[in-house]
Amino acid sequence: MSYKKGRIDVISMGCSKNLVDSERLLRRLEAKGYTSCHDSENPCGEWVMVNTCGFIGDAKEESINLILELANAKNEGKIGNIAVMGCLSERYPGELKSEIPEVDKWYGKFNWSQFVEQLPTLSPIDTPKVWERNLTTPPWSAFLKISEGCNRFCAFCAIPLITGRHHSRPKDEILEEVKSLVSKGVVEFNVIAQDLSSYGKDLPAPQSGMSGLADLISDMADIPGVEWIRLHYAYPADFPMDILDVIREKKNVCKYLDIALQHISDPVLKNMRRHITKDETLSLISTIRDRVPGIRLRTTLMTGFPGEGEQEFEELLDFVKSQRFDRMGAFAYCEEDDTWGAKNLEDSISQEVKEARLDKLMALQEEIALSLNEELIGKRVKVLVERHDGNDSIGRTEFDSPEVDPEVIIKGASLPLGKFVEVVITEAYPFEIIGEVI
């Protein structure tokens, strides 16, 4: 036996929403006297908890492969026990239990607190509040999950099947969490939800008369110490327009919006069950840019969904050319079990065609990204310093979300981490820009 008792390894797969759950789990384990350990090369711990992703095929495969690797480590005595939680085990509990008997405990996405409750208490410290967590991100930055679930039921998406209906966290609880994180040094808040646009619709109407999202973000922005608030995963249909006023007027709300559009062709949008048309999408983008001058838009698109012929794909390419999104991701359609699309639409487009279209789309976006970055040369930007690379410092602007967006390389300067600096841009590439401290 090579592991130590009282040590638990929590491995978080998939998205930042999963990461928040893992951080909450770590805080509860700490409160019972357990210490966390993690070594990606050498698994450790009396227990290893895997927080799985079940969104798309590649993510599911990655989660299962990791569990199988841990099963081997358990058989070799490197770790003690294995527990699994999260989206994958929420969706396929019976199948997984029968296929991987080496796992000792199975939990879904929402009952993982039972894992902590079933562990013996080693040295009780305190009783954490429901939102408390131990950050695994840099101490100056945190993801802030404001809701769970989704009511949209897009044809391609299994998320509502996993997480259930949309439900918002109470505003007062979120603000209490923000104040606590600020007191610990967090200055950047990346607000996340499966559907930001629906936040607050299941709560009492705000006295401010604003939408739930605008009311929450406005109050967050007024908390001393909050330097950056960045919004992720808005839904285009029923978009709360008054959030645009908050983004424009509050200096610490980043002029950045992550809004997944998926496609632009009306036949494809209809098949996707996106509840929005091409004209409505174009009008929304125009309104966002008009009401928030200088805003950067990040979107996600899909190739190869049923109904996307060559004409519809060319329409998508023309859309990307004309709109020049500042940030864009894309993926090829993968049929998901039990979704409306899987049940009602024929997945007739070959994987080869899907991937070829994806490559063409991303090559176009690379050209656009380079052009937009070149427009920054000679301009001053505010940068949050995050790490060092040799003699250089690496950071992000307000227009760059962690992990997915470009970084700023500050040449020849070893700057304090977690601090803001003014930088003038001197060079530009598709997915990074280079600058010097002013």
C-alpha positions in Angstrom: 0.0 0.0 0.0 1.6 3.3 -1.1 -1.2 5.7 -0.3 -1.8 7.6 3.0 -5.0 7.5 5.0 -6.8 10.7 5.3 -5.7 12.0 1.9 -8.2 12.3 -0.9 -7.6 13.1 -4.6 -10.4 14.9 -6.3 -10.1 14.9 -10.1 -12.4 17.3 -12.1 -13.2 16.5 -15.7 -15.0 18.7 -18.2 -16.3 22.2 -17.8 -15.9 25.0 -15.2 -19.3 24.2 -13.8 -18.0 20.8 -12.8 -15.0 22.5 -11.3 -17.1 24.6 -9.0 -18.7 21.4 -7.6 -15.3 19.8 -7.1 -14.1 22.9 -5.2 -17.2 22.7 -3.0 -16.4 19.0 -2.3 -12.8 19.9 -1.4 -14.1 22.4 1.2 -16.4 19.8 2.8 -13.6 17.2 3.0 -11.3 19.8 4.6 -14.0 20.5 7.2 -14.0 16.8 8.2 -10.2 16.8 8.6 -9.1 15.3 5.2 -6.3 16.7 3.1 -6.3 16.8 -0.7 -3.6 15.4 -2.9 -3.3 15.3 -6.6 -0.6 14.0 -8.9 -1.6 13.4 -12.5 1.3 11.0 -13.1 1.0 9.1 -9.8 -2.5 8.7 -8.4 -2.6 9.1 -4.7 -5.1 9.0 -1.8 -7.1 6.8 0.4 -10.0 7.8 -1.9 -9.9 9.2 -5.4 -13.1 11.0 -6.5 -13.6 11.5 -10.2 -16.0 14.3 -11.2 -17.0 13.1 -14.7 -18.2 14.9 -17.9 -21.0 13.3 -19.9 -21.6 16.1 -22.5 -20.2 14.7 -25.8 -18.6 11.4 -26.9 -15.0 12.4 -26.5 -15.6 13.7 -23.0 -17.4 10.6 -22.0 -14.6 8.4 -23.4 -12.0 10.5 -21.5 -13.9 10.1 -18.2 -14.2 6.3 -18.7 -10.6 5.9 -19.6 -9.5 7.7 -16.5 -11.7 5.5 -14.3 -10.2 2.4 -15.9 -6.7 3.7 -15.2 -7.6 4.3 -11.6 -9.0 0.8 -11.4 -5.6 -0.5 -12.4 -3.9 1.8 -9.8 -6.3 0.4 -7.1 -5.4 -3.2 -8.1 -1.7 -2.3 -7.7 -2.3 -0.8 -4.3 -1.4 2.8 -5.3 -4.7 4.1 -4.2 -7.3 2.9 -1.8 -10.8 3.4 -3.1 -12.5 4.9 -6.1 -15.6 7.1 -6.1 -17.3 8.6 -9.1 -19.7 11.6 -9.4 -20.9 14.1 -12.0 -22.7 14.2 -15.3 -21.6 10.8 -16.7 -22.6 8.8 -13.7 -25.8 10.8 -13.4 -26.7 9.8 -16.9 -25.6 6.1 -17.0 -25.6 4.9 -13.4 -26.7 1.3 -14.1 -24.4 0.7 -17.1 -21.3 2.1 -15.4 -21.8 0.1 -12.2 -22.0 -3.2 -14.1 -19.1 -2.4 -16.4 -16.6 -1.0 -13.9 -17.1 -3.0 -10.6 -13.8 -1.7 -9.3 -15.5 1.6 -8.4 -16.5 1.5 -4.7 -19.0 4.4 -4.6 -21.2 6.0 -7.3 -22.9 9.3 -7.1 -24.7 11.5 -9.6 -24.3 15.3 -10.2 -26.3 16.5 -7.2 -26.0 13.9 -4.4 -22.2 14.0 -4.0 -22.5 15.4 -0.5 -23.4 11.9 0.6 -19.8 10.9 -0.1 -18.6 13.3 2.6 -21.4 12.4 5.0 -20.5 8.7 4.8 -16.8 9.3 5.5 -15.7 9.1 9.2 -14.7 12.5 10.7 -11.0 12.7 11.4 -10.7 16.1 13.0 -13.7 18.3 12.6 -12.9 21.9 11.8 -16.2 23.7 11.1 -19.4 23.5 9.1 -19.0 25.2 5.7 -21.8 27.2 4.1 -23.4 25.6 1.1 -21.5 27.9 -1.3 -18.1 27.7 0.3 -15.2 26.0 -1.6 -11.5 25.7 -1.9 -10.4 27.4 -5.1 -8.3 25.4 -7.5 -8.0 28.3 -9.9 -5.3 31.0 -9.3 -6.2 32.9 -6.0 -7.1 36.1 -7.9 -9.7 34.5 -10.2 -12.8 32.3 -9.7 -15.7 30.8 -11.6 -19.0 31.8 -10.2 -21.9 29.4 -11.0 -25.3 31.2 -10.7 -27.7 28.5 -11.8 -28.0 24.8 -12.8 -30.0 23.1 -15.5 -31.7 24.2 -18.7 -35.2 24.4 -20.0 -34.3 24.9 -23.7 -34.1 21.2 -24.8 -32.1 21.9 -28.0 -32.2 18.9 -30.3 -28.5 18.1 -30.0 -28.0 18.7 -26.3 -28.1 16.1 -23.4 -27.6 18.7 -20.7 -31.3 19.0 -19.7 -31.4 15.2 -19.5 -28.5 15.3 -17.0 -29.0 18.4 -15.0 -32.8 18.7 -15.2 -34.8 21.9 -15.3 -33.2 25.3 -14.9 -33.0 26.6 -11.3 -31.4 29.9 -10.2 -29.4 30.4 -7.0 -30.8 33.1 -4.8 -29.2 36.4 -5.4 -28.3 37.1 -1.8 -26.4 33.8 -1.5 -24.4 34.6 -4.7 -23.5 38.1 -3.4 -22.5 36.6 0.0 -20.2 34.2 -1.9 -18.7 37.0 -3.9 -17.9 39.1 -0.8 -16.3 36.2 0.8 -14.1 35.5 -2.2 -13.1 39.1 -2.5 -12.0 39.0 1.1 -9.6 36.2 0.1 -8.1 38.1 -2.8 -10.3 37.2 -5.8 -10.6 40.1 -8.2 -11.9 38.4 -11.3 -15.3 36.6 -11.5 -16.1 34.5 -14.5 -19.9 34.1 -14.2 -21.1 30.8 -15.6 -24.4 28.9 -16.1 -25.8 26.6 -18.7 -28.2 29.4 -19.6 -27.3 32.8 -18.3 -30.3 34.3 -20.1 -32.8 32.5 -17.9 -31.2 33.5 -14.6 -33.8 34.7 -12.1 -36.9 33.7 -14.1 -37.7 31.2 -11.4 -37.1 33.7 -8.6 -39.3 36.6 -7.4 -39.1 39.6 -9.7 -36.3 42.0 -8.6 -37.5 45.3 -7.0 -35.2 47.1 -9.4 -37.5 46.2 -12.3 -34.5 44.7 -14.1 -34.2 41.2 -15.4 -32.8 38.8 -12.9 -29.4 38.7 -14.6 -29.0 42.5 -15.0 -30.1 43.0 -11.3 -27.6 40.4 -10.1 -24.6 41.6 -12.1 -25.3 45.3 -11.3 -25.2 44.5 -7.6 -22.1 42.4 -8.0 -20.4 45.2 -9.7 -21.0 47.5 -6.7 -19.1 45.2 -4.3 -15.8 46.9 -3.5 -12.8 44.8 -4.7 -14.6 43.3 -7.7 -12.3 44.3 -10.6 -13.6 42.2 -13.5 -16.9 40.4 -14.1 -17.2 38.3 -17.3 -20.3 36.7 -18.6 -20.4 33.2 -20.1 -23.0 31.0 -21.9 -25.9 33.3 -22.6 -28.7 31.9 -24.8 -29.8 34.0 -27.8 -33.5 33.4 -27.6 -35.3 35.5 -24.9 -32.0 37.4 -24.3 -32.3 39.9 -21.4 -31.5 43.1 -23.2 -31.1 45.2 -20.1 -27.9 43.3 -19.2 -26.3 45.4 -22.1 -26.9 48.6 -20.1 -25.1 47.0 -17.1 -22.1 45.9 -19.3 -21.9 49.4 -20.9 -22.3 51.4 -17.7 -20.4 49.4 -15.0 -16.6 49.8 -15.6 -15.8 46.5 -13.9 -18.2 44.4 -16.0 -16.0 43.3 -18.9 -17.1 44.3 -22.4 -17.3 40.6 -23.3 -20.2 38.2 -23.8 -20.1 34.5 -24.5 -23.2 33.6 -26.4 -23.5 30.3 -28.2 -25.3 30.7 -31.6 -24.6 27.2 -33.1 -25.7 28.1 -36.6 -27.3 30.8 -38.8 -29.3 28.9 -41.5 -33.0 28.8 -40.7 -33.6 25.2 -41.7 -30.7 24.1 -39.4 -31.8 26.4 -36.6 -35.3 24.9 -36.8 -33.9 21.3 -36.7 -31.8 22.3 -33.8 -34.9 23.6 -31.9 -33.0 26.8 -31.1 -36.2 29.0 -30.9 -34.6 31.8 -33.0 -34.3 32.7 -36.7 -31.5 34.0 -38.8 -33.0 37.5 -38.9 -33.6 37.5 -35.2 -30.0 36.4 -34.6 -28.6 39.2 -36.8 -30.8 41.7 -35.1 -29.6 40.6 -31.7 -25.9 40.8 -32.7 -26.4 44.3 -34.1 -28.3 45.4 -31.0 -25.5 44.1 -28.7 -22.8 45.9 -30.6 -24.8 49.1 -30.9 -25.6 49.3 -27.2 -22.2 48.2 -25.9 -19.6 49.9 -28.2 -16.3 47.9 -28.2 -17.9 44.7 -26.8 -16.1 41.4 -27.8 -18.3 38.5 -28.7 -17.4 34.9 -28.2 -19.6 32.2 -29.8 -19.8 28.5 -30.5 -20.9 27.0 -33.8 -21.6 23.5 -35.0 -21.0 21.8 -38.3 -22.7 18.7 -39.8 -26.0 18.9 -38.0 -28.9 17.2 -39.9 -30.2 19.6 -42.5 -26.9 21.3 -43.2 -26.2 20.8 -46.9 -23.6 22.6 -48.8 -25.8 25.7 -49.2 -26.5 25.9 -45.4 -22.8 25.5 -44.7 -21.8 28.2 -47.1 -24.4 30.4 -45.4 -22.6 29.7 -42.1 -19.3 30.7 -43.6 -20.7 33.9 -45.0 -22.2 34.6 -41.5 -18.8 34.2 -39.9 -17.1 36.3 -42.6 -19.5 39.2 -42.1 -19.8 39.2 -38.3 -16.1 38.8 -37.6 -16.5 37.3 -34.1 -13.7 38.2 -31.7 -13.6 34.7 -30.3 -15.1 31.5 -31.7 -15.1 27.8 -31.0 -16.8 25.1 -33.1 -17.3 21.4 -33.1 -18.7 18.7 -35.4 -22.1 17.3 -34.5 -22.1 14.1 -32.5 -25.4 12.3 -32.0 -26.2 12.0 -28.3 -28.4 9.3 -26.8 -32.0 10.1 -26.0 -31.9 13.7 -27.4 -34.6 15.0 -29.7 -32.3 15.0 -32.6 -31.2 11.4 -32.0 -34.8 10.3 -31.9 -36.2 12.3 -34.7 -33.5 13.2 -37.2 -31.2 11.1 -39.4 -27.5 11.7 -38.8 -26.8 11.3 -42.5 -23.7 13.5 -42.9 -20.5 11.6 -42.8 -17.9 12.3 -40.1 -15.4 13.1 -42.9 -17.6 15.9 -44.2 -18.4 17.2 -40.7 -14.7 17.4 -39.9 -13.8 19.0 -43.3 -16.4 21.7 -42.7 -15.1 22.2 -39.2 -11.6 22.6 -40.4 -12.7 25.1 -43.1 -14.7 27.1 -40.5 -11.9 27.3 -38.0 -9.3 28.2 -40.7 -11.6 31.2 -41.6 -11.8 32.2 -38.0 -8.0 32.0 -37.6 -7.7 34.6 -40.4 -10.3 36.8 -38.7 -8.7 36.5 -35.3 -5.3 37.5 -36.8 -6.8 40.5 -38.5 -8.6 41.7 -35.3 -5.5 41.2 -33.2 -3.4 43.2 -35.7 -5.8 46.1 -35.1 -4.5 46.2 -31.5 -0.9 47.0 -32.4 0.1 50.3 -30.8 -2.9 50.3 -28.5 -2.9 50.2 -24.7 -4.6 47.4 -22.8 -5.1 46.5 -19.2 -3.7 43.0 -18.4 -4.1 40.7 -15.5 -0.7 38.9 -14.9 -1.2 35.2 -14.4 2.1 33.4 -14.9 5.8 33.6 -15.9 7.5 32.0 -18.8 11.2 32.5 -18.6 11.9 36.2 -18.6 8.4 37.0 -19.8 5.1 37.5 -18.0 1.8 36.1 -19.4 -1.6 37.6 -18.8 -5.1 38.3 -20.1 -7.1 41.3 -21.0 -10.8 41.9 -20.0 -11.7 40.4 -23.4 -10.0 37.1 -22.7 -11.6 34.4 -20.6 -9.2 31.9 -18.9 -8.3 28.7 -20.7 -10.2 29.4 -23.9 -9.1 32.8 -25.2 -5.8 34.4 -26.3 -3.1 35.5 -23.9 -0.9 38.5 -23.8 2.9 37.9 -23.6 4.7 40.7 -21.9 8.3 40.6 -23.1 11.2 40.9 -20.7 9.2 41.6 -17.6 8.8 39.5 -14.5 5.7 41.1 -13.0 3.7 40.3 -9.8 1.1 37.6 -10.3 -2.5 38.6 -9.8 -1.8 42.2 -10.5 -3.0 44.5 -13.3 -0.6 46.3 -15.6 -0.9 48.6 -18.6 0.6 47.2 -21.7 1.1 48.5 -25.3 0.7 45.9 -28.0 3.7 45.5 -30.3 3.0 42.2 -32.2 -0.1 40.1 -33.0 -0.8 36.5 -33.9 -4.1 34.6 -34.3 -4.2 33.4 -30.7 -1.8 35.5 -28.8 -0.6 39.1 -28.7 2.7 40.5 -27.5 3.3 43.7 -25.7 5.5 45.8 -23.4 4.8 47.3 -20.0 4.1 51.0 -20.2 
